[in-house]
């Protein structure tokens, strides 16, 4: 991939060359003409635009892409696998296939063939070959019959080194002192991945064999906590679980009338190939008496799994253990 250091050096050389022209007192050419006749100037400007275009494509940012195109690139934008920003408070879930396509796009890299650069100074038109590449997702498809979710697909893709390459001849024009992509339509189809309809497990909880609360103050007979500042939630998994990457949120809440007051929200947790899951929540002081829950939330399927239990605090009340 083309190094940015080279670009910086060439631009610096251009500046010195322009300064040298000024010293000799040459007035035959305007500053714009001198820049145009200096190949490295326009070339480096175009390479900078290519970088911004490729970043916009990889991040599925249509608004940014439009800034660097001479004509609106609707053919590309309409195909972009755009994922809405994830809101952990609402547990919003996006379609798994859309997430997978977005993840493939995020692996896009580029390499410029500098030897292919051509410039028509008088027409202010320029062409250069650019090779775009992305992770070979077909290798990931072959590894699983069923995926646990898009996060599972993405984790496997991160470990994949092979890539799919495609070369495009990009054309640029100079307009109002800006270099813009003149043929964005050549990139149409950049998101047309040959993906079959992947199968995803309905939820993680099919792989749970058992679960229990534990830790200081837990009484397994009454299934209540006494004088504790720690909740511990243990989840026993079956033989399939270590083959997957789990993505979940866990929440601790206390009942308040007919509502629940959230005490703690973990945010999204990525658990890679677990054999068992142990979740712990602690605070400095002992928990107040009341009715609590400790749940794990499957981000993909929107299912929940967990425990409800009572907490008793001897400093708060004379309540004794139930019999």
NORGI-V648095 format. One record per helix or strand of 2 or more residues. SS is the DSSP state (a for helix, b for strand). FROM is the first residue (numbers start at 0). LEN is the number of residues. If there is no record, write none. Layout:
# NORGI-V648095
SS:FROM:LEN ; SS:FROM:LEN
This chain:
# NORGI-V648095
a:3:20 ; a:30:7 ; a:38:20 ; a:61:5 ; a:73:4 ; a:95:10 ; b:108:12 ; b:124:11 ; a:136:5 ; a:149:10 ; b:162:13 ; b:177:4 ; a:183:4 ; a:203:4 ; b:207:7 ; b:217:2 ; b:223:3 ; b:229:8 ; a:240:3 ; b:244:12 ; b:258:7 ; b:268:4 ; b:275:7 ; b:289:9 ; b:303:9
